[in-house]
């Protein structure tokens, strides 16, 4: 967000710009939450794989969830990365 000095120096801040900043902030929060959940799943999968009676079905479910999270993380990172026209 721009300070009062920047706004008065000729820069135009529109509602769309402010809404875009809010949406970007929301995406960054979601991205952090997804990354944390992804790390937690990684730890849970490792613990299950190390256990003697590791439940293979549960491990597969956790791995599938982890892949789903990875896809969502990539999608959000792509949305946050500006398109560069070369």
PDB file with SEQRES, HELIX, SHEET and CRYST1 records, atoms N, CA, C and O in Angstrom:
SEQRES   1 A   86  UNK UNK UNK UNK UNK UNK UNK UNK UNK UNK UNK UNK UNK          
SEQRES   2 A   86  UNK UNK UNK UNK UNK UNK UNK UNK UNK UNK UNK UNK UNK          
SEQRES   3 A   86  UNK UNK UNK UNK UNK UNK UNK UNK UNK UNK UNK UNK UNK          
SEQRES   4 A   86  UNK UNK UNK UNK UNK UNK UNK UNK UNK UNK UNK UNK UNK          
SEQRES   5 A   86  UNK UNK UNK UNK UNK UNK UNK UNK UNK UNK UNK UNK UNK          
SEQRES   6 A   86  UNK UNK UNK UNK UNK UNK UNK UNK UNK UNK UNK UNK UNK          
SEQRES   7 A   86  UNK UNK UNK UNK UNK UNK UNK UNK                              
HELIX    1 AA1 UNK A    4  UNK A    8  1                                   5    
HELIX    2 AA2 UNK A   15  UNK A   50  1                                  36    
HELIX    3 AA3 UNK A   56  UNK A   80  1                                  25    
CRYST1    1.000    1.000    1.000  90.00  90.00  90.00 P 1           1          
ATOM      1  N   UNK A   1       0.845  -1.167   0.000  1.00  0.00           N  
ATOM      2  CA  UNK A   1       0.000   0.000   0.000  1.00  0.00           C  
ATOM      3  C   UNK A   1       0.891   1.231   0.000  1.00  0.00           C  
ATOM      4  O   UNK A   1       1.982   1.202   0.571  1.00  0.00           O  
ATOM      5  N   UNK A   2       0.454   2.295  -0.621  1.00  0.00           N  
ATOM      6  CA  UNK A   2       1.237   3.509  -0.733  1.00  0.00           C  
ATOM      7  C   UNK A   2       0.980   4.417   0.449  1.00  0.00           C  
ATOM      8  O   UNK A   2      -0.118   4.429   1.004  1.00  0.00           O  
ATOM      9  N   UNK A   3       1.997   5.181   0.836  1.00  0.00           N  
ATOM     10  CA  UNK A   3       1.829   6.143   1.919  1.00  0.00           C  
ATOM     11  C   UNK A   3       1.140   7.385   1.371  1.00  0.00           C  
ATOM     12  O   UNK A   3       0.952   7.519   0.161  1.00  0.00           O  
ATOM     13  N   UNK A   4       0.773   8.271   2.248  1.00  0.00           N  
ATOM     14  CA  UNK A   4       0.110   9.500   1.838  1.00  0.00           C  
ATOM     15  C   UNK A   4       0.962  10.334   0.907  1.00  0.00           C  
ATOM     16  O   UNK A   4       0.443  10.950  -0.023  1.00  0.00           O  
ATOM     17  N   UNK A   5       2.292  10.361   1.150  1.00  0.00           N  
ATOM     18  CA  UNK A   5       3.191  11.129   0.295  1.00  0.00           C  
ATOM     19  C   UNK A   5       3.206  10.583  -1.126  1.00  0.00           C  
ATOM     20  O   UNK A   5       3.223  11.350  -2.089  1.00  0.00           O  
ATOM     21  N   UNK A   6       3.200   9.259  -1.258  1.00  0.00           N  
ATOM     22  CA  UNK A   6       3.235   8.655  -2.587  1.00  0.00           C  
ATOM     23  C   UNK A   6       1.925   8.892  -3.326  1.00  0.00           C  
ATOM     24  O   UNK A   6       1.922   9.070  -4.544  1.00  0.00           O  
ATOM     25  N   UNK A   7       0.827   8.894  -2.608  1.00  0.00           N  
ATOM     26  CA  UNK A   7      -0.462   9.137  -3.255  1.00  0.00           C  
ATOM     27  C   UNK A   7      -0.562  10.561  -3.772  1.00  0.00           C  
ATOM     28  O   UNK A   7      -1.108  10.796  -4.849  1.00  0.00           O  
ATOM     29  N   UNK A   8      -0.038  11.511  -3.011  1.00  0.00           N  
ATOM     30  CA  UNK A   8      -0.164  12.904  -3.416  1.00  0.00           C  
ATOM     31  C   UNK A   8       0.846  13.287  -4.492  1.00  0.00           C  
ATOM     32  O   UNK A   8       0.744  14.374  -5.060  1.00  0.00           O  
ATOM     33  N   UNK A   9       1.816  12.426  -4.786  1.00  0.00           N  
ATOM     34  CA  UNK A   9       2.831  12.758  -5.783  1.00  0.00           C  
ATOM     35  C   UNK A   9       2.404  12.399  -7.201  1.00  0.00           C  
ATOM     36  O   UNK A   9       3.234  12.381  -8.110  1.00  0.00           O  
ATOM     37  N   UNK A  10       1.119  12.114  -7.401  1.00  0.00           N  
ATOM     38  CA  UNK A  10       0.643  11.846  -8.740  1.00  0.00           C  
ATOM     39  C   UNK A  10       0.292  10.399  -8.979  1.00  0.00           C  
ATOM     40  O   UNK A  10      -0.302  10.082 -10.010  1.00  0.00           O  
ATOM     41  N   UNK A  11       0.631   9.514  -8.077  1.00  0.00           N  
ATOM     42  CA  UNK A  11       0.287   8.103  -8.239  1.00  0.00           C  
ATOM     43  C   UNK A  11      -1.196   7.930  -7.982  1.00  0.00           C  
ATOM     44  O   UNK A  11      -1.745   8.511  -7.046  1.00  0.00           O  
ATOM     45  N   UNK A  12      -1.829   7.148  -8.798  1.00  0.00           N  
ATOM     46  CA  UNK A  12      -3.248   6.855  -8.645  1.00  0.00           C  
ATOM     47  C   UNK A  12      -3.396   5.469  -8.041  1.00  0.00           C  
ATOM     48  O   UNK A  12      -2.943   4.489  -8.632  1.00  0.00           O  
ATOM     49  N   UNK A  13      -4.016   5.369  -6.886  1.00  0.00           N  
ATOM     50  CA  UNK A  13      -4.286   4.081  -6.264  1.00  0.00           C  
ATOM     51  C   UNK A  13      -5.771   3.827  -6.422  1.00  0.00           C  
ATOM     52  O   UNK A  13      -6.602   4.591  -5.931  1.00  0.00           O  
ATOM     53  N   UNK A  14      -6.094   2.754  -7.107  1.00  0.00           N  
ATOM     54  CA  UNK A  14      -7.492   2.433  -7.338  1.00  0.00           C  
ATOM     55  C   UNK A  14      -7.948   1.380  -6.350  1.00  0.00           C  
ATOM     56  O   UNK A  14      -7.135   0.748  -5.677  1.00  0.00           O  
ATOM     57  N   UNK A  15      -9.257   1.199  -6.270  1.00  0.00           N  
ATOM     58  CA  UNK A  15      -9.815   0.156  -5.414  1.00  0.00           C  
ATOM     59  C   UNK A  15      -9.348  -1.212  -5.890  1.00  0.00           C  
ATOM     60  O   UNK A  15      -9.152  -2.116  -5.078  1.00  0.00           O  
ATOM     61  N   UNK A  16      -9.168  -1.373  -7.198  1.00  0.00           N  
ATOM     62  CA  UNK A  16      -8.703  -2.651  -7.740  1.00  0.00           C  
ATOM     63  C   UNK A  16      -7.290  -2.956  -7.250  1.00  0.00           C  
ATOM     64  O   UNK A  16      -6.973  -4.107  -6.950  1.00  0.00           O  
ATOM     65  N   UNK A  17      -6.431  -1.921  -7.167  1.00  0.00           N  
ATOM     66  CA  UNK A  17      -5.074  -2.122  -6.655  1.00  0.00           C  
ATOM     67  C   UNK A  17      -5.110  -2.579  -5.205  1.00  0.00           C  
ATOM     68  O   UNK A  17      -4.408  -3.515  -4.823  1.00  0.00           O  
ATOM     69  N   UNK A  18      -5.935  -1.911  -4.396  1.00  0.00           N  
ATOM     70  CA  UNK A  18      -6.032  -2.276  -2.990  1.00  0.00           C  
ATOM     71  C   UNK A  18      -6.646  -3.660  -2.829  1.00  0.00           C  
ATOM     72  O   UNK A  18      -6.228  -4.424  -1.960  1.00  0.00           O  
ATOM     73  N   UNK A  19      -7.632  -3.990  -3.655  1.00  0.00           N  
ATOM     74  CA  UNK A  19      -8.237  -5.325  -3.601  1.00  0.00           C  
ATOM     75  C   UNK A  19      -7.216  -6.368  -4.032  1.00  0.00           C  
ATOM     76  O   UNK A  19      -7.169  -7.462  -3.469  1.00  0.00           O  
ATOM     77  N   UNK A  20      -6.406  -6.039  -5.018  1.00  0.00           N  
ATOM     78  CA  UNK A  20      -5.361  -6.951  -5.475  1.00  0.00           C  
ATOM     79  C   UNK A  20      -4.343  -7.230  -4.385  1.00  0.00           C  
ATOM     80  O   UNK A  20      -3.874  -8.359  -4.238  1.00  0.00           O  
ATOM     81  N   UNK A  21      -3.999  -6.194  -3.616  1.00  0.00           N  
ATOM     82  CA  UNK A  21      -3.064  -6.380  -2.507  1.00  0.00           C  
ATOM     83  C   UNK A  21      -3.674  -7.277  -1.443  1.00  0.00           C  
ATOM     84  O   UNK A  21      -2.981  -8.107  -0.856  1.00  0.00           O  
ATOM     85  N   UNK A  22      -4.964  -7.114  -1.193  1.00  0.00           N  
ATOM     86  CA  UNK A  22      -5.641  -7.964  -0.216  1.00  0.00           C  
ATOM     87  C   UNK A  22      -5.704  -9.402  -0.681  1.00  0.00           C  
ATOM     88  O   UNK A  22      -5.502 -10.324   0.108  1.00  0.00           O  
ATOM     89  N   UNK A  23      -5.982  -9.597  -1.960  1.00  0.00           N  
ATOM     90  CA  UNK A  23      -6.035 -10.950  -2.519  1.00  0.00           C  
ATOM     91  C   UNK A  23      -4.654 -11.590  -2.482  1.00  0.00           C  
ATOM     92  O   UNK A  23      -4.526 -12.780  -2.194  1.00  0.00           O  
ATOM     93  N   UNK A  24      -3.621 -10.807  -2.772  1.00  0.00           N  
ATOM     94  CA  UNK A  24      -2.262 -11.339  -2.733  1.00  0.00           C  
ATOM     95  C   UNK A  24      -1.896 -11.724  -1.306  1.00  0.00           C  
ATOM     96  O   UNK A  24      -1.263 -12.755  -1.082  1.00  0.00           O  
ATOM     97  N   UNK A  25      -2.285 -10.911  -0.355  1.00  0.00           N  
ATOM     98  CA  UNK A  25      -2.024 -11.225   1.050  1.00  0.00           C  
ATOM     99  C   UNK A  25      -2.736 -12.511   1.458  1.00  0.00           C  
ATOM    100  O   UNK A  25      -2.174 -13.337   2.177  1.00  0.00           O  
ATOM    101  N   UNK A  26      -3.976 -12.677   0.995  1.00  0.00           N  
ATOM    102  CA  UNK A  26      -4.726 -13.903   1.274  1.00  0.00           C  
ATOM    103  C   UNK A  26      -4.027 -15.116   0.671  1.00  0.00           C  
ATOM    104  O   UNK A  26      -3.926 -16.164   1.309  1.00  0.00           O  
ATOM    105  N   UNK A  27      -3.544 -14.967  -0.566  1.00  0.00           N  
ATOM    106  CA  UNK A  27      -2.844 -16.073  -1.231  1.00  0.00           C  
ATOM    107  C   UNK A  27      -1.550 -16.430  -0.504  1.00  0.00           C  
ATOM    108  O   UNK A  27      -1.204 -17.606  -0.384  1.00  0.00           O  
ATOM    109  N   UNK A  28      -0.838 -15.415  -0.023  1.00  0.00           N  
ATOM    110  CA  UNK A  28       0.400 -15.681   0.710  1.00  0.00           C  
ATOM    111  C   UNK A  28       0.114 -16.416   2.015  1.00  0.00           C  
ATOM    112  O   UNK A  28       0.868 -17.306   2.408  1.00  0.00           O  
ATOM    113  N   UNK A  29      -0.975 -16.043   2.685  1.00  0.00           N  
ATOM    114  CA  UNK A  29      -1.371 -16.745   3.905  1.00  0.00           C  
ATOM    115  C   UNK A  29      -1.748 -18.187   3.626  1.00  0.00           C  
ATOM    116  O   UNK A  29      -1.357 -19.096   4.359  1.00  0.00           O  
ATOM    117  N   UNK A  30      -2.511 -18.391   2.562  1.00  0.00           N  
ATOM    118  CA  UNK A  30      -2.904 -19.746   2.160  1.00  0.00           C  
ATOM    119  C   UNK A  30      -1.675 -20.568   1.778  1.00  0.00           C  
ATOM    120  O   UNK A  30      -1.582 -21.748   2.114  1.00  0.00           O  
ATOM    121  N   UNK A  31      -0.741 -19.943   1.081  1.00  0.00           N  
ATOM    122  CA  UNK A  31       0.486 -20.621   0.671  1.00  0.00           C  
ATOM    123  C   UNK A  31       1.289 -21.078   1.890  1.00  0.00           C  
ATOM    124  O   UNK A  31       1.793 -22.201   1.917  1.00  0.00           O  
ATOM    125  N   UNK A  32       1.405 -20.222   2.882  1.00  0.00           N  
ATOM    126  CA  UNK A  32       2.137 -20.589   4.102  1.00  0.00           C  
ATOM    127  C   UNK A  32       1.450 -21.748   4.817  1.00  0.00           C  
ATOM    128  O   UNK A  32       2.115 -22.662   5.304  1.00  0.00           O  
ATOM    129  N   UNK A  33       0.117 -21.711   4.879  1.00  0.00           N  
ATOM    130  CA  UNK A  33      -0.637 -22.778   5.540  1.00  0.00           C  
ATOM    131  C   UNK A  33      -0.463 -24.103   4.803  1.00  0.00           C  
ATOM    132  O   UNK A  33      -0.275 -25.145   5.432  1.00  0.00           O  
ATOM    133  N   UNK A  34      -0.524 -24.067   3.473  1.00  0.00           N  
ATOM    134  CA  UNK A  34      -0.363 -25.283   2.675  1.00  0.00           C  
ATOM    135  C   UNK A  34       1.039 -25.866   2.810  1.00  0.00           C  
ATOM    136  O   UNK A  34       1.206 -27.082   2.906  1.00  0.00           O  
ATOM    137  N   UNK A  35       2.044 -24.993   2.817  1.00  0.00           N  
ATOM    138  CA  UNK A  35       3.421 -25.481   2.975  1.00  0.00           C  
ATOM    139  C   UNK A  35       3.617 -26.148   4.333  1.00  0.00           C  
ATOM    140  O   UNK A  35       4.290 -27.173   4.442  1.00  0.00           O  
ATOM    141  N   UNK A  36       3.024 -25.554   5.362  1.00  0.00           N  
ATOM    142  CA  UNK A  36       3.134 -26.144   6.701  1.00  0.00           C  
ATOM    143  C   UNK A  36       2.447 -27.508   6.750  1.00  0.00           C  
ATOM    144  O   UNK A  36       2.994 -28.463   7.301  1.00  0.00           O  
ATOM    145  N   UNK A  37       1.251 -27.596   6.173  1.00  0.00           N  
ATOM    146  CA  UNK A  37       0.541 -28.873   6.140  1.00  0.00           C  
ATOM    147  C   UNK A  37       1.328 -29.914   5.338  1.00  0.00           C  
ATOM    148  O   UNK A  37       1.363 -31.088   5.705  1.00  0.00           O  
ATOM    149  N   UNK A  38       1.957 -29.481   4.248  1.00  0.00           N  
ATOM    150  CA  UNK A  38       2.763 -30.379   3.416  1.00  0.00           C  
ATOM    151  C   UNK A  38       3.935 -30.945   4.226  1.00  0.00           C  
ATOM    152  O   UNK A  38       4.224 -32.139   4.159  1.00  0.00           O  
ATOM    153  N   UNK A  39       4.609 -30.069   4.996  1.00  0.00           N  
ATOM    154  CA  UNK A  39       5.714 -30.527   5.851  1.00  0.00           C  
ATOM    155  C   UNK A  39       5.219 -31.499   6.920  1.00  0.00           C  
ATOM    156  O   UNK A  39       5.868 -32.506   7.200  1.00  0.00           O  
ATOM    157  N   UNK A  40       4.062 -31.190   7.517  1.00  0.00           N  
ATOM    158  CA  UNK A  40       3.493 -32.070   8.541  1.00  0.00           C  
ATOM    159  C   UNK A  40       3.176 -33.445   7.969  1.00  0.00           C  
ATOM    160  O   UNK A  40       3.436 -34.465   8.607  1.00  0.00           O  
ATOM    161  N   UNK A  41       2.614 -33.470   6.762  1.00  0.00           N  
ATOM    162  CA  UNK A  41       2.310 -34.749   6.123  1.00  0.00           C  
ATOM    163  C   UNK A  41       3.583 -35.536   5.841  1.00  0.00           C  
ATOM    164  O   UNK A  41       3.614 -36.757   5.996  1.00  0.00           O  
ATOM    165  N   UNK A  42       4.614 -34.841   5.432  1.00  0.00           N  
ATOM    166  CA  UNK A  42       5.891 -35.501   5.170  1.00  0.00           C  
ATOM    167  C   UNK A  42       6.402 -36.191   6.434  1.00  0.00           C  
ATOM    168  O   UNK A  42       6.870 -37.328   6.382  1.00  0.00           O  
ATOM    169  N   UNK A  43       6.309 -35.504   7.558  1.00  0.00           N  
ATOM    170  CA  UNK A  43       6.737 -36.090   8.834  1.00  0.00           C  
ATOM    171  C   UNK A  43       5.871 -37.280   9.214  1.00  0.00           C  
ATOM    172  O   UNK A  43       6.380 -38.299   9.681  1.00  0.00           O  
ATOM    173  N   UNK A  44       4.566 -37.155   9.016  1.00  0.00           N  
ATOM    174  CA  UNK A  44       3.650 -38.246   9.359  1.00  0.00           C  
ATOM    175  C   UNK A  44       3.907 -39.474   8.490  1.00  0.00           C  
ATOM    176  O   UNK A  44       3.878 -40.602   8.981  1.00  0.00           O  
ATOM    177  N   UNK A  45       4.156 -39.257   7.211  1.00  0.00           N  
ATOM    178  CA  UNK A  45       4.440 -40.369   6.292  1.00  0.00           C  
ATOM    179  C   UNK A  45       5.731 -41.069   6.708  1.00  0.00           C  
ATOM    180  O   UNK A  45       5.788 -42.298   6.754  1.00  0.00           O  
ATOM    181  N   UNK A  46       6.760 -40.290   7.009  1.00  0.00           N  
ATOM    182  CA  UNK A  46       8.030 -40.885   7.434  1.00  0.00           C  
ATOM    183  C   UNK A  46       7.856 -41.707   8.706  1.00  0.00           C  
ATOM    184  O   UNK A  46       8.417 -42.796   8.823  1.00  0.00           O  
ATOM    185  N   UNK A  47       7.081 -41.192   9.656  1.00  0.00           N  
ATOM    186  CA  UNK A  47       6.858 -41.914  10.912  1.00  0.00           C  
ATOM    187  C   UNK A  47       6.115 -43.224  10.658  1.00  0.00           C  
ATOM    188  O   UNK A  47       6.460 -44.253  11.238  1.00  0.00           O  
ATOM    189  N   UNK A  48       5.099 -43.193   9.797  1.00  0.00           N  
ATOM    190  CA  UNK A  48       4.354 -44.415   9.484  1.00  0.00           C  
ATOM    191  C   UNK A  48       5.225 -45.435   8.755  1.00  0.00           C  
ATOM    192  O   UNK A  48       5.125 -46.636   9.006  1.00  0.00           O  
ATOM    193  N   UNK A  49       6.070 -44.959   7.863  1.00  0.00           N  
ATOM    194  CA  UNK A  49       6.942 -45.873   7.116  1.00  0.00           C  
ATOM    195  C   UNK A  49       7.984 -46.525   8.025  1.00  0.00           C  
ATOM    196  O   UNK A  49       8.397 -47.659   7.781  1.00  0.00           O  
ATOM    197  N   UNK A  50       8.408 -45.821   9.062  1.00  0.00           N  
ATOM    198  CA  UNK A  50       9.386 -46.372  10.000  1.00  0.00           C  
ATOM    199  C   UNK A  50       8.767 -47.368  10.982  1.00  0.00           C  
ATOM    200  O   UNK A  50       9.459 -48.241  11.506  1.00  0.00           O  
ATOM    201  N   UNK A  51       7.477 -47.235  11.227  1.00  0.00           N  
ATOM    202  CA  UNK A  51       6.837 -48.119  12.204  1.00  0.00           C  
ATOM    203  C   UNK A  51       6.748 -49.541  11.648  1.00  0.00           C  
ATOM    204  O   UNK A  51       6.651 -49.750  10.439  1.00  0.00           O  
ATOM    205  N   UNK A  52       6.784 -50.500  12.556  1.00  0.00           N  
ATOM    206  CA  UNK A  52       6.753 -51.915  12.170  1.00  0.00           C  
ATOM    207  C   UNK A  52       5.428 -52.261  11.504  1.00  0.00           C  
ATOM    208  O   UNK A  52       5.400 -52.952  10.486  1.00  0.00           O  
ATOM    209  N   UNK A  53       4.352 -51.787  12.072  1.00  0.00           N  
ATOM    210  CA  UNK A  53       3.023 -52.103  11.550  1.00  0.00           C  
ATOM    211  C   UNK A  53       2.482 -50.927  10.737  1.00  0.00           C  
ATOM    212  O   UNK A  53       1.338 -50.512  10.923  1.00  0.00           O  
ATOM    213  N   UNK A  54       3.311 -50.393   9.833  1.00  0.00           N  
ATOM    214  CA  UNK A  54       2.884 -49.258   9.021  1.00  0.00           C  
ATOM    215  C   UNK A  54       1.686 -49.613   8.158  1.00  0.00           C  
ATOM    216  O   UNK A  54       1.719 -50.583   7.401  1.00  0.00           O  
ATOM    217  N   UNK A  55       0.640 -48.831   8.273  1.00  0.00           N  
ATOM    218  CA  UNK A  55      -0.593 -49.042   7.516  1.00  0.00           C  
ATOM    219  C   UNK A  55      -0.387 -48.510   6.096  1.00  0.00           C  
ATOM    220  O   UNK A  55      -0.373 -47.299   5.877  1.00  0.00           O  
ATOM    221  N   UNK A  56      -0.230 -49.417   5.140  1.00  0.00           N  
ATOM    222  CA  UNK A  56       0.066 -49.023   3.759  1.00  0.00           C  
ATOM    223  C   UNK A  56      -1.060 -48.193   3.138  1.00  0.00           C  
ATOM    224  O   UNK A  56      -0.797 -47.275   2.360  1.00  0.00           O  
ATOM    225  N   UNK A  57      -2.295 -48.508   3.475  1.00  0.00           N  
ATOM    226  CA  UNK A  57      -3.419 -47.742   2.942  1.00  0.00           C  
ATOM    227  C   UNK A  57      -3.372 -46.305   3.462  1.00  0.00           C  
ATOM    228  O   UNK A  57      -3.583 -45.359   2.703  1.00  0.00           O  
ATOM    229  N   UNK A  58      -3.097 -46.145   4.745  1.00  0.00           N  
ATOM    230  CA  UNK A  58      -3.000 -44.808   5.330  1.00  0.00           C  
ATOM    231  C   UNK A  58      -1.827 -44.038   4.722  1.00  0.00           C  
ATOM    232  O   UNK A  58      -1.939 -42.842   4.451  1.00  0.00           O  
ATOM    233  N   UNK A  59      -0.712 -44.719   4.510  1.00  0.00           N  
ATOM    234  CA  UNK A  59       0.450 -44.071   3.896  1.00  0.00           C  
ATOM    235  C   UNK A  59       0.101 -43.584   2.491  1.00  0.00           C  
ATOM    236  O   UNK A  59       0.455 -42.465   2.119  1.00  0.00           O  
ATOM    237  N   UNK A  60      -0.586 -44.411   1.710  1.00  0.00           N  
ATOM    238  CA  UNK A  60      -0.985 -44.019   0.351  1.00  0.00           C  
ATOM    239  C   UNK A  60      -1.935 -42.824   0.380  1.00  0.00           C  
ATOM    240  O   UNK A  60      -1.825 -41.926  -0.455  1.00  0.00           O  
ATOM    241  N   UNK A  61      -2.855 -42.808   1.323  1.00  0.00           N  
ATOM    242  CA  UNK A  61      -3.788 -41.669   1.441  1.00  0.00           C  
ATOM    243  C   UNK A  61      -3.034 -40.381   1.774  1.00  0.00           C  
ATOM    244  O   UNK A  61      -3.308 -39.325   1.205  1.00  0.00           O  
ATOM    245  N   UNK A  62      -2.084 -40.483   2.699  1.00  0.00           N  
ATOM    246  CA  UNK A  62      -1.304 -39.304   3.066  1.00  0.00           C  
ATOM    247  C   UNK A  62      -0.456 -38.817   1.896  1.00  0.00           C  
ATOM    248  O   UNK A  62      -0.326 -37.611   1.683  1.00  0.00           O  
ATOM    249  N   UNK A  63       0.116 -39.737   1.145  1.00  0.00           N  
ATOM    250  CA  UNK A  63       0.914 -39.355  -0.023  1.00  0.00           C  
ATOM    251  C   UNK A  63       0.048 -38.679  -1.085  1.00  0.00           C  
ATOM    252  O   UNK A  63       0.479 -37.724  -1.731  1.00  0.00           O  
ATOM    253  N   UNK A  64      -1.167 -39.178  -1.259  1.00  0.00           N  
ATOM    254  CA  UNK A  64      -2.082 -38.569  -2.230  1.00  0.00           C  
ATOM    255  C   UNK A  64      -2.457 -37.154  -1.786  1.00  0.00           C  
ATOM    256  O   UNK A  64      -2.501 -36.234  -2.602  1.00  0.00           O  
ATOM    257  N   UNK A  65      -2.724 -36.988  -0.495  1.00  0.00           N  
ATOM    258  CA  UNK A  65      -3.050 -35.671   0.047  1.00  0.00           C  
ATOM    259  C   UNK A  65      -1.857 -34.723  -0.132  1.00  0.00           C  
ATOM    260  O   UNK A  65      -2.026 -33.551  -0.469  1.00  0.00           O  
ATOM    261  N   UNK A  66      -0.660 -35.250   0.097  1.00  0.00           N  
ATOM    262  CA  UNK A  66       0.554 -34.455  -0.054  1.00  0.00           C  
ATOM    263  C   UNK A  66       0.716 -33.979  -1.498  1.00  0.00           C  
ATOM    264  O   UNK A  66       1.082 -32.827  -1.731  1.00  0.00           O  
ATOM    265  N   UNK A  67       0.448 -34.855  -2.466  1.00  0.00           N  
ATOM    266  CA  UNK A  67       0.522 -34.465  -3.880  1.00  0.00           C  
ATOM    267  C   UNK A  67      -0.524 -33.411  -4.231  1.00  0.00           C  
ATOM    268  O   UNK A  67      -0.254 -32.490  -5.002  1.00  0.00           O  
ATOM    269  N   UNK A  68      -1.715 -33.552  -3.663  1.00  0.00           N  
ATOM    270  CA  UNK A  68      -2.772 -32.562  -3.885  1.00  0.00           C  
ATOM    271  C   UNK A  68      -2.335 -31.202  -3.350  1.00  0.00           C  
ATOM    272  O   UNK A  68      -2.531 -30.177  -4.004  1.00  0.00           O  
ATOM    273  N   UNK A  69      -1.743 -31.198  -2.164  1.00  0.00           N  
ATOM    274  CA  UNK A  69      -1.242 -29.949  -1.589  1.00  0.00           C  
ATOM    275  C   UNK A  69      -0.143 -29.352  -2.460  1.00  0.00           C  
ATOM    276  O   UNK A  69      -0.112 -28.140  -2.674  1.00  0.00           O  
ATOM    277  N   UNK A  70       0.757 -30.192  -2.962  1.00  0.00           N  
ATOM    278  CA  UNK A  70       1.855 -29.728  -3.812  1.00  0.00           C  
ATOM    279  C   UNK A  70       1.293 -29.047  -5.067  1.00  0.00           C  
ATOM    280  O   UNK A  70       1.801 -28.009  -5.491  1.00  0.00           O  
ATOM    281  N   UNK A  71       0.247 -29.631  -5.657  1.00  0.00           N  
ATOM    282  CA  UNK A  71      -0.392 -29.026  -6.833  1.00  0.00           C  
ATOM    283  C   UNK A  71      -0.989 -27.667  -6.491  1.00  0.00           C  
ATOM    284  O   UNK A  71      -0.844 -26.714  -7.257  1.00  0.00           O  
ATOM    285  N   UNK A  72      -1.659 -27.574  -5.346  1.00  0.00           N  
ATOM    286  CA  UNK A  72      -2.254 -26.296  -4.933  1.00  0.00           C  
ATOM    287  C   UNK A  72      -1.176 -25.258  -4.659  1.00  0.00           C  
ATOM    288  O   UNK A  72      -1.337 -24.085  -4.996  1.00  0.00           O  
ATOM    289  N   UNK A  73      -0.067 -25.693  -4.042  1.00  0.00           N  
ATOM    290  CA  UNK A  73       1.044 -24.778  -3.775  1.00  0.00           C  
ATOM    291  C   UNK A  73       1.594 -24.231  -5.086  1.00  0.00           C  
ATOM    292  O   UNK A  73       1.802 -23.024  -5.211  1.00  0.00           O  
ATOM    293  N   UNK A  74       1.831 -25.102  -6.065  1.00  0.00           N  
ATOM    294  CA  UNK A  74       2.336 -24.651  -7.368  1.00  0.00           C  
ATOM    295  C   UNK A  74       1.356 -23.694  -8.039  1.00  0.00           C  
ATOM    296  O   UNK A  74       1.770 -22.709  -8.649  1.00  0.00           O  
ATOM    297  N   UNK A  75       0.059 -23.980  -7.931  1.00  0.00           N  
ATOM    298  CA  UNK A  75      -0.961 -23.125  -8.541  1.00  0.00           C  
ATOM    299  C   UNK A  75      -0.935 -21.727  -7.912  1.00  0.00           C  
ATOM    300  O   UNK A  75      -1.001 -20.726  -8.625  1.00  0.00           O  
ATOM    301  N   UNK A  76      -0.840 -21.659  -6.596  1.00  0.00           N  
ATOM    302  CA  UNK A  76      -0.811 -20.364  -5.912  1.00  0.00           C  
ATOM    303  C   UNK A  76       0.480 -19.622  -6.232  1.00  0.00           C  
ATOM    304  O   UNK A  76       0.456 -18.415  -6.476  1.00  0.00           O  
ATOM    305  N   UNK A  77       1.611 -20.334  -6.233  1.00  0.00           N  
ATOM    306  CA  UNK A  77       2.880 -19.691  -6.587  1.00  0.00           C  
ATOM    307  C   UNK A  77       2.825 -19.130  -8.001  1.00  0.00           C  
ATOM    308  O   UNK A  77       3.356 -18.050  -8.262  1.00  0.00           O  
ATOM    309  N   UNK A  78       2.190 -19.852  -8.912  1.00  0.00           N  
ATOM    310  CA  UNK A  78       2.044 -19.379 -10.285  1.00  0.00           C  
ATOM    311  C   UNK A  78       1.172 -18.125 -10.338  1.00  0.00           C  
ATOM    312  O   UNK A  78       1.458 -17.197 -11.094  1.00  0.00           O  
ATOM    313  N   UNK A  79       0.110 -18.101  -9.533  1.00  0.00           N  
ATOM    314  CA  UNK A  79      -0.774 -16.936  -9.504  1.00  0.00           C  
ATOM    315  C   UNK A  79      -0.058 -15.714  -8.926  1.00  0.00           C  
ATOM    316  O   UNK A  79      -0.347 -14.584  -9.320  1.00  0.00           O  
ATOM    317  N   UNK A  80       0.864 -15.931  -8.005  1.00  0.00           N  
ATOM    318  CA  UNK A  80       1.586 -14.825  -7.381  1.00  0.00           C  
ATOM    319  C   UNK A  80       2.750 -14.321  -8.230  1.00  0.00           C  
ATOM    320  O   UNK A  80       3.209 -13.194  -8.046  1.00  0.00           O  
ATOM    321  N   UNK A  81       3.225 -15.145  -9.152  1.00  0.00           N  
ATOM    322  CA  UNK A  81       4.353 -14.762 -10.000  1.00  0.00           C  
ATOM    323  C   UNK A  81       3.834 -13.950 -11.182  1.00  0.00           C  
ATOM    324  O   UNK A  81       2.990 -14.428 -11.940  1.00  0.00           O  
ATOM    325  N   UNK A  82       4.331 -12.731 -11.341  1.00  0.00           N  
ATOM    326  CA  UNK A  82       3.848 -11.908 -12.462  1.00  0.00           C  
ATOM    327  C   UNK A  82       4.295 -12.485 -13.798  1.00  0.00           C  
ATOM    328  O   UNK A  82       5.384 -13.045 -13.923  1.00  0.00           O  
ATOM    329  N   UNK A  83       3.427 -12.335 -14.789  1.00  0.00           N  
ATOM    330  CA  UNK A  83       3.764 -12.769 -16.142  1.00  0.00           C  
ATOM    331  C   UNK A  83       4.792 -11.802 -16.718  1.00  0.00           C  
ATOM    332  O   UNK A  83       4.640 -10.584 -16.618  1.00  0.00           O  
ATOM    333  N   UNK A  84       5.823 -12.351 -17.313  1.00  0.00           N  
ATOM    334  CA  UNK A  84       6.873 -11.531 -17.913  1.00  0.00           C  
ATOM    335  C   UNK A  84       6.776 -11.681 -19.424  1.00  0.00           C  
ATOM    336  O   UNK A  84       6.892 -12.780 -19.966  1.00  0.00           O  
ATOM    337  N   UNK A  85       6.562 -10.566 -20.084  1.00  0.00           N  
ATOM    338  CA  UNK A  85       6.475 -10.578 -21.540  1.00  0.00           C  
ATOM    339  C   UNK A  85       7.870 -10.313 -22.078  1.00  0.00           C  
ATOM    340  O   UNK A  85       8.453  -9.256 -21.840  1.00  0.00           O  
ATOM    341  N   UNK A  86       8.395 -11.286 -22.805  1.00  0.00           N  
ATOM    342  CA  UNK A  86       9.768 -11.152 -23.320  1.00  0.00           C  
ATOM    343  C   UNK A  86       9.761 -10.632 -24.732  1.00  0.00           C  
ATOM    344  O   UNK A  86      10.823 -10.455 -25.329  1.00  0.00           O  
TER     345      UNK A  86                                                      
END                                                                             
